[in-house]
Amino acid sequence: MKLYIVLLVLITTLTSCKESNETNSLKQIEITETATAEVVNKETPISIESANKGTFLCEINGKDWAYTKASGIVDTHAKTKKRTAIMTFTKKLDKGSESVQLFYDADSYQLEKATAILKTPKKGGGTMSAMYQLLNEGGKRTPDSVISGVIDLSNATVASGTAEVSNMKIRFKEDELEDASMEVITFSSLKFSGVGYSDLDKVFGNN
């Protein structure tokens, strides 16, 4: 009888310990899951915000400008046979987009033309797409206009390069600008790398 009572006490004690350990384990899991959720909730908005900012390219009239997509092509003019490398940087906006394009001679690798399309306030309200262009020769210029830069096409699939573009004039509708200072824009010195491009002569087998 005494042996039976001792065994009963031992079984009851072991059962209580097991239930206690399981309860503690469940509590620990709940605490871990809660802590993990809190970390994710704090870090996720930062990651999303960083992704939405895009990749910095340069300052335009002193304000940071970043792109959300970049691509390039190398094309040969049908008549002149001149080869041009065109790098396009696009910034996606809530409504519409902005872009910067750089045109390089694909044989001398020198920057020949730069263009930009920027959303800017318009007189009377709303916004307009202001179009800018600067050529190394000809076109609308100011006495202080400067354009220079080089591109590296030694890699068959990705390009890198530099550009200096200052005092690039709006092409038309300057009288509609709310901010008169946007009639002429200047890029800070810019560098890009790892931009994927396609050589259309090779794509279409023209070589």
C-alpha positions, 0 to 999 in steps of 0.5 A: 500500500505504501509503495502504491502511494509513493508511486502515485506521488511520483507520477503526479509530480512528474506530470505537473513538471511536464505541464509546467515545462510545456507552459513555459515553452509556449510562453517563450514561443509567444514572447519570441514571436511577439519580439520578432513581429515588433522588429519586422514592423519597425524595419519594414517601413525603412526598407520600403522607404529606401527602395522608393527613393531610387538610386541617386544620380546627381543634383539638379539645380541643387536638389537630389535626383534619383532614378528608379530604372536605368537602361541603355542601347548602342545604335548605328544611324542608318545613313551616317553610320554613326554609332551612339550610346544612349543611357536613359535614367527614369524616375517613376512618380506617383503621376507620370515620370521624369527622365535624364538621357545621356548620348555618347559617341560610341567610338570616341566615347565622348558625351555629345548630348544631354536631355532631361524631362522634369515635372515642375510647377506651372503658372496658374496651378498644376505641373508641366513637363519641362524639356531640356537639351544641351548639345556639345555643338549647336542648339540653345545655349548660354555663354556658360553652357558646359557639357563633357563626359565619357562612357566605358563600353568595354563590358559587353553588357553593362556600361559606366560613365561620367557627365558634366552638364551645366546651364542646360536651357529649357527647349520651349514654354519657358513663359509657363514656368512658375519658378523662373530659375527652372528655365536653366538647369545644372547637374552636379558631377555625375557617375554611373556604373553597372547600367545594362545595355544592348548593342542593337547591331549585335542583337539584329546581327548587323555586324 
